[in-house]
Amino acid sequence: MSDFREDGAAALEWAARYLERVEELPVLAQVQPGELSARLPASPPQEAEPFAAVLRDLDELLLPAFTNWQHPRFFAYFAVTASEPGILAELLAATLNQVAIVWRASPASTELELRVVDWVRQLLGLPEGWHGHIEDTASTSTLAALIAARHVTGRNVVVCSEHAHSSVEKDARMLGMELRRVPADDELRMRVDGYDLDDVAAVVATVGTTSFASVDPVRELAERAHAAGAWLHVDAAYAGSSWICEEERWSADGVELADSLVLNPHKWLLVPMDCSLLWTARPDEFREAFTLTPEYLRTADDAFALADYGPALGRRFRSLKLWAVLRCYGAEGLRAIMREHVRLAELFAGWVAESDDWELVAPQRFSLVVFRRHGSDSENEELLSRVNASGEIFISHTKLDGRYVLRLAIGNARTTEADVRRAWDVLNKEAGR
Ligand SMILES: Cc1ncc(COP(=O)(O)O)c(C=O)c1O
């Protein structure tokens, strides 16, 4: 155990120093594909090495190959934060190594999960009585929802917006379900009519699309889906967290009608990857779709088996980090960070809107700004390459009506106004080259 203490102290020191100096590292890994592979030993070690050797190689081999998601100027995809309480809770969860296959295999993991997921439900203003549990990712949560929808309806078609996340398409494909993508309106919201729902198992509405953070008309979609006997699943993986702030609840309109809803605390709620919350208003039917208890797991006390709500049997102790984050920040602490992110996004969007050289290409929502430089697609694409190669900021792109557009997403708790200002300066400097 003395090695464990010593190595543990060294690992924690590594983690603390990393977080202190992450800002000095390039945001996007400045390596070529295969560069790290060429430096990693091709065959496994035969003899034991000290843990210190692992830490040394973390610095010497791996560090240059990290894209630093904890960097305050990470603005790509959806920027995230692994907060300190969440990091420490992950260490403890690994220490405890709970494998929550049935209630008795980990009463603590099972009951804490039910309680903290319900805390989040309350903070977001979602309906009482919904059953919530934790999956690894939104891809899995939506997969589970589609399985339940197919089970309940006996139908095999999924309908979503042209802007829905690719995970919906991948899930449908894995399930052998047919996917129909529906066009969006001028504000990038899924259209409510102009298509039939008679043979549809599930309609997937998105609150906060990945490309544009647009918000589908959930209420109208839910009403139409239910009238046609279909299931309504809401993908609020990114933007749902914002509902802890009253002023963002406009985007939750109608979600109380959902049959299921996914939200990722690993996106905008300071919880380290991975943690995806899946609620359902129809827990009995959900359980029917998933329950399969082999003899060796039968017990008299299996009332809370969370494996009955999704694909996995063995379940990680993810609730510990969510619990730690909720307690160590409190709802007010989380709101303050989220409001600052929204303020910074609005500030950046204002600079874009006021400039003669740039344009906003989608209505600014939550903490995402979608914009482009006046000029051709290839000019914008080359600009993105140059700013990311600078290592100073990392942004990503998408396409709108075939045009190449840039995305700046704010979601790291360390991001300050100075970081956003720097992003604007880097973009302008590189555009001027
Ligand atoms: C709206 C939305 N849904 C689903 C996903 C997939 O999330 P995950 O990586 O947790 O599967 C994403 C990822 O960014 C997303 O933005």
The ligand as a Gaussian input file, in Angstrom:
#p B3LYP/6-31G(d) Opt

LIG

0 1
 C      -27.381000      16.697000     -29.729000
 C      -26.464000      15.515000     -29.588000
 N      -26.981000      14.293000     -29.438000
 C      -26.206000      13.211000     -29.297000
 C      -24.834000      13.305000     -29.292000
 C      -24.016000      12.060000     -29.115000
 O      -23.445000      12.098000     -27.857000
 P      -22.563000      10.903000     -27.281000
 O      -21.170000      11.209000     -27.698000
 O      -22.761000      10.999000     -25.797000
 O      -23.069000       9.623000     -27.850000
 C      -24.241000      14.556000     -29.451000
 C      -22.780000      14.698000     -29.456000
 O      -22.231000      15.769000     -29.496000
 C      -25.075000      15.690000     -29.599000
 O      -24.556000      16.904000     -29.774000

